[in-house]
């Protein structure tokens, strides 16, 4: 029962995260948006840091506080 719930939620949440990352990628259209390399670096740093946090949670089984992203 726990396994089935995990699989169901993991598939939904990971697919949602992937779709959200793809939408962030749409911001790269320079014809529609203006951004700097510094902006891009901040976005990439925030995404990588959150992936590292998720990985650490799975290793320790614990939780960490949430930070919000801001350019």
Backbone as XML, in Angstrom:
<?xml version="1.0"?>
<chain id="A" units="angstrom">
  <residue number="1" name="UNK">
    <atom name="N" x="0.821" y="-1.198" z="0.000"/>
    <atom name="CA" x="0.000" y="0.000" z="0.000"/>
    <atom name="C" x="0.866" y="1.263" z="0.000"/>
  </residue>
  <residue number="2" name="UNK">
    <atom name="N" x="1.881" y="1.318" z="0.870"/>
    <atom name="CA" x="2.766" y="2.488" z="0.903"/>
    <atom name="C" x="3.519" y="2.627" z="-0.411"/>
  </residue>
  <residue number="3" name="UNK">
    <atom name="N" x="3.938" y="1.497" z="-0.969"/>
    <atom name="CA" x="4.688" y="1.515" z="-2.228"/>
    <atom name="C" x="3.831" y="2.066" z="-3.362"/>
  </residue>
  <residue number="4" name="UNK">
    <atom name="N" x="2.601" y="1.580" z="-3.456"/>
    <atom name="CA" x="1.709" y="2.033" z="-4.522"/>
    <atom name="C" x="1.436" y="3.529" z="-4.414"/>
  </residue>
  <residue number="5" name="UNK">
    <atom name="N" x="1.247" y="4.011" z="-3.187"/>
    <atom name="CA" x="1.010" y="5.442" z="-2.979"/>
    <atom name="C" x="2.237" y="6.243" z="-3.387"/>
  </residue>
  <residue number="6" name="UNK">
    <atom name="N" x="3.433" y="5.745" z="-2.997"/>
    <atom name="CA" x="4.677" y="6.418" z="-3.364"/>
    <atom name="C" x="4.815" y="6.498" z="-4.877"/>
  </residue>
  <residue number="7" name="UNK">
    <atom name="N" x="4.611" y="5.378" z="-5.560"/>
    <atom name="CA" x="4.770" y="5.343" z="-7.015"/>
    <atom name="C" x="3.790" y="6.303" z="-7.682"/>
  </residue>
  <residue number="8" name="UNK">
    <atom name="N" x="2.550" y="6.276" z="-7.254"/>
    <atom name="CA" x="1.534" y="7.143" z="-7.841"/>
    <atom name="C" x="1.885" y="8.624" z="-7.656"/>
  </residue>
  <residue number="9" name="UNK">
    <atom name="N" x="2.221" y="9.003" z="-6.428"/>
    <atom name="CA" x="2.564" y="10.399" z="-6.159"/>
    <atom name="C" x="3.869" y="10.802" z="-6.833"/>
  </residue>
  <residue number="10" name="UNK">
    <atom name="N" x="4.862" y="9.919" z="-6.818"/>
    <atom name="CA" x="6.152" y="10.230" z="-7.439"/>
    <atom name="C" x="5.985" y="10.487" z="-8.928"/>
  </residue>
  <residue number="11" name="UNK">
    <atom name="N" x="5.210" y="9.633" z="-9.599"/>
    <atom name="CA" x="5.018" y="9.822" z="-11.041"/>
    <atom name="C" x="4.331" y="11.149" z="-11.331"/>
  </residue>
  <residue number="12" name="UNK">
    <atom name="N" x="3.283" y="11.468" z="-10.587"/>
    <atom name="CA" x="2.576" y="12.730" z="-10.803"/>
    <atom name="C" x="3.475" y="13.927" z="-10.518"/>
  </residue>
  <residue number="13" name="UNK">
    <atom name="N" x="4.165" y="13.893" z="-9.387"/>
    <atom name="CA" x="4.973" y="15.044" z="-8.976"/>
    <atom name="C" x="6.193" y="15.242" z="-9.853"/>
  </residue>
  <residue number="14" name="UNK">
    <atom name="N" x="6.848" y="14.152" z="-10.240"/>
    <atom name="CA" x="8.025" y="14.277" z="-11.102"/>
    <atom name="C" x="7.605" y="14.776" z="-12.480"/>
  </residue>
  <residue number="15" name="UNK">
    <atom name="N" x="6.495" y="14.273" z="-13.005"/>
    <atom name="CA" x="6.014" y="14.768" z="-14.306"/>
    <atom name="C" x="5.634" y="16.237" z="-14.223"/>
  </residue>
  <residue number="16" name="UNK">
    <atom name="N" x="5.014" y="16.658" z="-13.122"/>
    <atom name="CA" x="4.703" y="18.078" z="-12.940"/>
    <atom name="C" x="5.974" y="18.914" z="-12.888"/>
  </residue>
  <residue number="17" name="UNK">
    <atom name="N" x="6.996" y="18.428" z="-12.181"/>
    <atom name="CA" x="8.265" y="19.150" z="-12.085"/>
    <atom name="C" x="8.935" y="19.260" z="-13.451"/>
  </residue>
  <residue number="18" name="UNK">
    <atom name="N" x="8.918" y="18.175" z="-14.206"/>
    <atom name="CA" x="9.516" y="18.190" z="-15.547"/>
    <atom name="C" x="8.807" y="19.203" z="-16.430"/>
  </residue>
  <residue number="19" name="UNK">
    <atom name="N" x="7.487" y="19.209" z="-16.379"/>
    <atom name="CA" x="6.727" y="20.173" z="-17.186"/>
    <atom name="C" x="7.027" y="21.604" z="-16.756"/>
  </residue>
  <residue number="20" name="UNK">
    <atom name="N" x="7.160" y="21.832" z="-15.461"/>
    <atom name="CA" x="7.488" y="23.178" z="-14.974"/>
    <atom name="C" x="8.873" y="23.611" z="-15.441"/>
  </residue>
  <residue number="21" name="UNK">
    <atom name="N" x="9.819" y="22.697" z="-15.438"/>
    <atom name="CA" x="11.170" y="23.011" z="-15.914"/>
    <atom name="C" x="11.132" y="23.348" z="-17.403"/>
  </residue>
  <residue number="22" name="UNK">
    <atom name="N" x="10.335" y="22.623" z="-18.155"/>
    <atom name="CA" x="10.201" y="22.930" z="-19.587"/>
    <atom name="C" x="9.640" y="24.330" z="-19.796"/>
  </residue>
  <residue number="23" name="UNK">
    <atom name="N" x="8.676" y="24.721" z="-18.972"/>
    <atom name="CA" x="8.087" y="26.055" z="-19.083"/>
    <atom name="C" x="9.126" y="27.123" z="-18.736"/>
  </residue>
  <residue number="24" name="UNK">
    <atom name="N" x="9.963" y="26.841" z="-17.749"/>
    <atom name="CA" x="11.061" y="27.767" z="-17.439"/>
    <atom name="C" x="11.967" y="27.904" z="-18.658"/>
  </residue>
  <residue number="25" name="UNK">
    <atom name="N" x="12.216" y="26.807" z="-19.338"/>
    <atom name="CA" x="13.037" y="26.832" z="-20.548"/>
    <atom name="C" x="12.474" y="27.737" z="-21.624"/>
  </residue>
  <residue number="26" name="UNK">
    <atom name="N" x="11.149" y="27.889" z="-21.645"/>
    <atom name="CA" x="10.527" y="28.781" z="-22.627"/>
    <atom name="C" x="10.949" y="30.233" z="-22.431"/>
  </residue>
  <residue number="27" name="UNK">
    <atom name="N" x="11.402" y="30.564" z="-21.228"/>
    <atom name="CA" x="11.872" y="31.933" z="-20.968"/>
    <atom name="C" x="13.138" y="32.268" z="-21.755"/>
  </residue>
  <residue number="28" name="UNK">
    <atom name="N" x="13.765" y="31.269" z="-22.345"/>
    <atom name="CA" x="15.003" y="31.502" z="-23.098"/>
    <atom name="C" x="14.751" y="32.163" z="-24.452"/>
  </residue>
  <residue number="29" name="UNK">
    <atom name="N" x="13.503" y="32.328" z="-24.847"/>
    <atom name="CA" x="13.182" y="32.954" z="-26.124"/>
    <atom name="C" x="13.495" y="34.449" z="-26.055"/>
  </residue>
  <residue number="30" name="UNK">
    <atom name="N" x="14.638" y="34.812" z="-26.625"/>
    <atom name="CA" x="15.109" y="36.201" z="-26.565"/>
    <atom name="C" x="14.238" y="37.153" z="-27.382"/>
  </residue>
  <residue number="31" name="UNK">
    <atom name="N" x="13.394" y="36.619" z="-28.261"/>
    <atom name="CA" x="12.472" y="37.473" z="-29.005"/>
    <atom name="C" x="11.324" y="37.960" z="-28.123"/>
  </residue>
  <residue number="32" name="UNK">
    <atom name="N" x="11.068" y="37.236" z="-27.040"/>
    <atom name="CA" x="9.955" y="37.580" z="-26.154"/>
    <atom name="C" x="10.397" y="38.146" z="-24.811"/>
  </residue>
  <residue number="33" name="UNK">
    <atom name="N" x="11.594" y="37.797" z="-24.390"/>
    <atom name="CA" x="12.046" y="38.166" z="-23.051"/>
    <atom name="C" x="13.449" y="38.747" z="-23.086"/>
  </residue>
  <residue number="34" name="UNK">
    <atom name="N" x="13.722" y="39.595" z="-22.109"/>
    <atom name="CA" x="15.066" y="40.159" z="-21.945"/>
    <atom name="C" x="15.618" y="39.664" z="-20.618"/>
  </residue>
  <residue number="35" name="UNK">
    <atom name="N" x="16.802" y="39.099" z="-20.659"/>
    <atom name="CA" x="17.425" y="38.566" z="-19.449"/>
    <atom name="C" x="18.935" y="38.649" z="-19.595"/>
  </residue>
  <residue number="36" name="UNK">
    <atom name="N" x="19.610" y="38.558" z="-18.460"/>
    <atom name="CA" x="21.078" y="38.594" z="-18.461"/>
    <atom name="C" x="21.620" y="37.209" z="-18.132"/>
  </residue>
  <residue number="37" name="UNK">
    <atom name="N" x="22.900" y="37.048" z="-18.375"/>
    <atom name="CA" x="23.553" y="35.784" z="-17.989"/>
    <atom name="C" x="23.495" y="35.594" z="-16.473"/>
  </residue>
  <residue number="38" name="UNK">
    <atom name="N" x="23.511" y="36.719" z="-15.749"/>
    <atom name="CA" x="23.396" y="36.646" z="-14.292"/>
    <atom name="C" x="22.029" y="36.083" z="-13.894"/>
  </residue>
  <residue number="39" name="UNK">
    <atom name="N" x="20.979" y="36.500" z="-14.583"/>
    <atom name="CA" x="19.640" y="35.957" z="-14.336"/>
    <atom name="C" x="19.619" y="34.446" z="-14.570"/>
  </residue>
  <residue number="40" name="UNK">
    <atom name="N" x="20.196" y="34.031" z="-15.695"/>
    <atom name="CA" x="20.236" y="32.610" z="-16.046"/>
    <atom name="C" x="21.005" y="31.828" z="-14.985"/>
  </residue>
  <residue number="41" name="UNK">
    <atom name="N" x="22.135" y="32.371" z="-14.554"/>
    <atom name="CA" x="22.945" y="31.690" z="-13.533"/>
    <atom name="C" x="22.166" y="31.542" z="-12.227"/>
  </residue>
  <residue number="42" name="UNK">
    <atom name="N" x="21.405" y="32.566" z="-11.844"/>
    <atom name="CA" x="20.606" y="32.492" z="-10.616"/>
    <atom name="C" x="19.520" y="31.420" z="-10.728"/>
  </residue>
  <residue number="43" name="UNK">
    <atom name="N" x="18.868" y="31.365" z="-11.879"/>
    <atom name="CA" x="17.833" y="30.355" z="-12.099"/>
    <atom name="C" x="18.439" y="28.960" z="-12.017"/>
  </residue>
  <residue number="44" name="UNK">
    <atom name="N" x="19.540" y="28.755" z="-12.715"/>
    <atom name="CA" x="20.176" y="27.437" z="-12.732"/>
    <atom name="C" x="20.670" y="27.053" z="-11.338"/>
  </residue>
  <residue number="45" name="UNK">
    <atom name="N" x="21.230" y="28.014" z="-10.617"/>
    <atom name="CA" x="21.708" y="27.745" z="-9.263"/>
    <atom name="C" x="20.545" y="27.327" z="-8.357"/>
  </residue>
  <residue number="46" name="UNK">
    <atom name="N" x="19.425" y="28.044" z="-8.453"/>
    <atom name="CA" x="18.266" y="27.728" z="-7.612"/>
    <atom name="C" x="17.724" y="26.337" z="-7.920"/>
  </residue>
  <residue number="47" name="UNK">
    <atom name="N" x="17.636" y="25.987" z="-9.196"/>
    <atom name="CA" x="17.136" y="24.664" z="-9.574"/>
    <atom name="C" x="18.071" y="23.555" z="-9.110"/>
  </residue>
  <residue number="48" name="UNK">
    <atom name="N" x="19.369" y="23.758" z="-9.326"/>
    <atom name="CA" x="20.341" y="22.749" z="-8.898"/>
    <atom name="C" x="20.360" y="22.601" z="-7.386"/>
  </residue>
  <residue number="49" name="UNK">
    <atom name="N" x="20.273" y="23.720" z="-6.671"/>
    <atom name="CA" x="20.277" y="23.670" z="-5.207"/>
    <atom name="C" x="19.060" y="22.902" z="-4.694"/>
  </residue>
  <residue number="50" name="UNK">
    <atom name="N" x="17.915" y="23.113" z="-5.305"/>
    <atom name="CA" x="16.715" y="22.401" z="-4.859"/>
    <atom name="C" x="16.811" y="20.920" z="-5.173"/>
  </residue>
  <residue number="51" name="UNK">
    <atom name="N" x="17.383" y="20.567" z="-6.304"/>
    <atom name="CA" x="17.608" y="19.150" z="-6.605"/>
    <atom name="C" x="18.553" y="18.529" z="-5.577"/>
  </residue>
  <residue number="52" name="UNK">
    <atom name="N" x="19.583" y="19.259" z="-5.197"/>
    <atom name="CA" x="20.499" y="18.765" z="-4.153"/>
    <atom name="C" x="19.761" y="18.575" z="-2.833"/>
  </residue>
  <residue number="53" name="UNK">
    <atom name="N" x="18.848" y="19.508" z="-2.491"/>
    <atom name="CA" x="18.063" y="19.381" z="-1.264"/>
    <atom name="C" x="17.180" y="18.143" z="-1.292"/>
  </residue>
  <residue number="54" name="UNK">
    <atom name="N" x="16.546" y="17.898" z="-2.428"/>
    <atom name="CA" x="15.691" y="16.715" z="-2.555"/>
    <atom name="C" x="16.528" y="15.450" z="-2.400"/>
  </residue>
  <residue number="55" name="UNK">
    <atom name="N" x="17.674" y="15.430" z="-3.037"/>
    <atom name="CA" x="18.557" y="14.260" z="-2.939"/>
    <atom name="C" x="18.974" y="14.025" z="-1.488"/>
  </residue>
  <residue number="56" name="UNK">
    <atom name="N" x="19.306" y="15.088" z="-0.783"/>
    <atom name="CA" x="19.698" y="14.969" z="0.624"/>
    <atom name="C" x="18.547" y="14.439" z="1.475"/>
  </residue>
  <residue number="57" name="UNK">
    <atom name="N" x="17.328" y="14.867" z="1.172"/>
    <atom name="CA" x="16.161" y="14.374" z="1.913"/>
    <atom name="C" x="16.017" y="12.867" z="1.751"/>
  </residue>
  <residue number="58" name="UNK">
    <atom name="N" x="16.184" y="12.367" z="0.537"/>
    <atom name="CA" x="16.071" y="10.932" z="0.306"/>
    <atom name="C" x="17.184" y="10.167" z="1.018"/>
  </residue>
  <residue number="59" name="UNK">
    <atom name="N" x="18.367" y="10.759" z="1.088"/>
    <atom name="CA" x="19.473" y="10.092" z="1.781"/>
    <atom name="C" x="19.244" y="10.034" z="3.285"/>
  </residue>
  <residue number="60" name="UNK">
    <atom name="N" x="18.724" y="11.119" z="3.852"/>
    <atom name="CA" x="18.583" y="11.184" z="5.311"/>
    <atom name="C" x="17.184" y="10.821" z="5.800"/>
  </residue>
  <residue number="61" name="UNK">
    <atom name="N" x="16.215" y="10.853" z="4.900"/>
    <atom name="CA" x="14.839" y="10.597" z="5.299"/>
    <atom name="C" x="14.213" y="11.766" z="6.032"/>
  </residue>
  <residue number="62" name="UNK">
    <atom name="N" x="14.916" y="12.884" z="6.088"/>
    <atom name="CA" x="14.432" y="14.047" z="6.820"/>
    <atom name="C" x="13.867" y="15.107" z="5.919"/>
  </residue>
  <residue number="63" name="UNK">
    <atom name="N" x="13.541" y="16.229" z="6.510"/>
    <atom name="CA" x="13.013" y="17.360" z="5.751"/>
    <atom name="C" x="13.859" y="18.590" z="6.032"/>
  </residue>
  <residue number="64" name="UNK">
    <atom name="N" x="13.840" y="19.515" z="5.107"/>
    <atom name="CA" x="14.543" y="20.783" z="5.263"/>
    <atom name="C" x="13.553" y="21.909" z="5.051"/>
  </residue>
  <residue number="65" name="UNK">
    <atom name="N" x="13.915" y="23.093" z="5.494"/>
    <atom name="CA" x="13.063" y="24.264" z="5.294"/>
    <atom name="C" x="12.966" y="24.631" z="3.830"/>
  </residue>
  <residue number="66" name="UNK">
    <atom name="N" x="11.965" y="25.423" z="3.507"/>
    <atom name="CA" x="11.752" y="25.836" z="2.130"/>
    <atom name="C" x="12.234" y="27.260" z="1.924"/>
  </residue>
  <residue number="67" name="UNK">
    <atom name="N" x="12.905" y="27.461" z="0.796"/>
    <atom name="CA" x="13.306" y="28.791" z="0.381"/>
    <atom name="C" x="12.527" y="29.148" z="-0.869"/>
  </residue>
  <residue number="68" name="UNK">
    <atom name="N" x="12.291" y="30.407" z="-1.080"/>
    <atom name="CA" x="11.630" y="30.830" z="-2.307"/>
    <atom name="C" x="12.654" y="31.488" z="-3.217"/>
  </residue>
  <residue number="69" name="UNK">
    <atom name="N" x="12.413" y="31.415" z="-4.510"/>
    <atom name="CA" x="13.323" y="31.967" z="-5.493"/>
    <atom name="C" x="12.958" y="33.403" z="-5.791"/>
  </residue>
  <residue number="70" name="UNK">
    <atom name="N" x="13.961" y="34.231" z="-5.955"/>
    <atom name="CA" x="13.761" y="35.620" z="-6.344"/>
    <atom name="C" x="14.974" y="36.071" z="-7.143"/>
  </residue>
  <residue number="71" name="UNK">
    <atom name="N" x="14.741" y="36.703" z="-8.285"/>
    <atom name="CA" x="15.856" y="37.216" z="-9.104"/>
    <atom name="C" x="16.446" y="38.443" z="-8.457"/>
  </residue>
</chain>
